[in-house]
């Protein structure tokens, strides 16, 4: 499965501020250096997005996870693991954000 394009608003922002886009890419590349494989990195980034309660970041992480072949079940375990720290309302919100992506992907298949 290929990685779908970022949202149009994100693309427009990056066109408007290309130096910020370059800096963002450099941060991404620097953070990826280390012993964690790509799948583990993506699941960690999903967990961080969930913990920060950043809906857009959860959507993006879930889209990228799907593109890497990470299953809905694997993402949902990350959601479930967040419950003890975030509580139920925030966990249910994260659950719906991941489902936004997985349901859309299921309709595309």
CORHU-V31671 format. One record per pair of residues at least 12 apart in sequence whose ideal C-beta (glycine too) atoms are under 7 Angstrom apart, sorted by the first residue. I is the first residue (numbers start at 1). J is the second residue. D is the distance in whole Angstrom. If there is no record, write none. Layout:
# CORHU-V31671
<<I & J & D> <I & J & D>>
This chain:
# CORHU-V31671
<<1 & 66 & 6> <1 & 67 & 6> <1 & 69 & 7> <2 & 67 & 6> <3 & 64 & 6> <3 & 67 & 4> <4 & 63 & 6> <38 & 68 & 6> <39 & 68 & 6> <39 & 70 & 6> <42 & 61 & 7> <42 & 64 & 6> <42 & 65 & 5> <42 & 68 & 6> <42 & 70 & 6> <43 & 70 & 7> <43 & 74 & 7> <43 & 78 & 6> <45 & 61 & 5> <46 & 58 & 7> <46 & 61 & 4> <46 & 62 & 7> <46 & 65 & 6> <46 & 75 & 6> <46 & 78 & 5> <47 & 78 & 5> <47 & 82 & 7> <49 & 61 & 5> <50 & 78 & 7> <50 & 79 & 7> <50 & 82 & 5> <50 & 94 & 4> <51 & 82 & 6> <51 & 85 & 7> <51 & 86 & 7> <53 & 90 & 6> <55 & 97 & 5> <58 & 94 & 6> <58 & 97 & 4> <58 & 98 & 6> <59 & 97 & 6> <59 & 100 & 6> <59 & 101 & 6> <62 & 75 & 6> <62 & 98 & 5> <62 & 101 & 4> <62 & 102 & 7> <63 & 101 & 5> <66 & 101 & 6> <66 & 105 & 5> <72 & 102 & 5> <75 & 98 & 5> <76 & 98 & 7> <79 & 91 & 6> <79 & 94 & 5> <79 & 95 & 5> <79 & 98 & 6> <82 & 94 & 6>>
